[in-house]
C-alpha cells in the first residue's frame, strides 16, 4: 500500500460471532491503518464498550449489532454500522 493510510489513528470495534469474519475484517482495517478491537459475543462487547468508548466506528453483524443497539442506542455518540 502506498501513500498515507486512510484510517491511521482511527479505532474500529468489530462485533461478530464468527471469528473467521472478525479476522478478515481486522486484517483489512489494520492494512488501512486502523487500531482494531473485537468481541465474539454480546456480553464481551458490552464489557469492552463499558471500559473503552473511544472507538470511531463499530462494525457488527446485523443480529448482534441490533441487540446491542436496542439495549443501549448509543455509547456516547458512537455510530453503529451493521
C-alpha positions in Angstrom: 0.0 0.0 0.0 1.4 3.4 -0.9 0.7 6.8 0.4 -1.0 7.8 3.6 -3.1 5.3 5.5 -6.7 6.5 5.3 -7.6 5.2 8.8 -4.4 6.0 10.6 -5.2 6.9 14.2 -8.8 5.7 13.9 -10.2 2.9 16.0 -12.7 0.3 14.9 -14.6 -2.1 17.1 -15.8 -5.3 15.4 -18.6 -7.4 16.9 -19.3 -10.7 15.2 -19.9 -14.3 16.5 -17.8 -15.7 13.7 -14.0 -15.5 14.4 -13.3 -16.0 10.7 -15.3 -12.9 9.8 -13.6 -10.9 12.6 -10.1 -11.9 11.4 -10.8 -10.9 7.7 -12.2 -7.5 8.8 -9.4 -7.0 11.3 -6.8 -7.6 8.7 -8.4 -5.2 6.2 -8.9 -2.4 8.7 -5.3 -2.8 10.0 -4.0 -2.7 6.5 -5.7 0.7 6.2 -4.1 1.9 9.4 -6.9 1.5 12.0 -6.5 0.2 15.5 -8.9 -2.7 15.9 -10.6 -4.4 18.9 -13.2 -7.1 18.7 -15.7 -9.2 20.6 -17.3 -12.5 19.6 -20.4 -12.1 21.9 -22.8 -9.5 23.1 -21.6 -9.8 26.7 -18.0 -9.4 25.7 -18.9 -6.4 23.6 -20.7 -4.7 26.5 -17.7 -5.3 28.8 -15.3 -3.8 26.3 -17.6 -0.8 25.5 -18.1 0.0 29.2 -14.3 0.3 29.6 -13.4 2.0 26.3 -15.8 4.2 24.4 -13.2 5.8 22.3 -13.9 3.8 19.1 -14.6 5.8 16.0 -16.7 3.1 14.5 -18.5 -0.1 15.4 -18.8 -2.8 12.7 -21.1 -5.6 13.6 -23.1 -8.4 12.1 -26.7 -7.4 11.9 -28.1 -9.6 14.7 -25.6 -8.8 17.4 -25.4 -5.2 16.4 -29.1 -4.8 16.6 -29.3 -6.3 20.0 -26.5 -4.1 21.3 -28.1 -1.0 19.7 -31.6 -1.8 21.1 -30.3 -2.1 24.6 -28.0 1.0 24.5 -28.9 3.1 21.5 -25.5 4.8 21.5 -22.3 4.7 23.5 -21.8 8.5 23.8 -22.1 9.2 20.2 -20.8 6.1 18.6 -22.5 5.2 15.3 -23.3 1.6 14.6 -22.6 0.1 11.1 -24.2 -3.3 10.5 
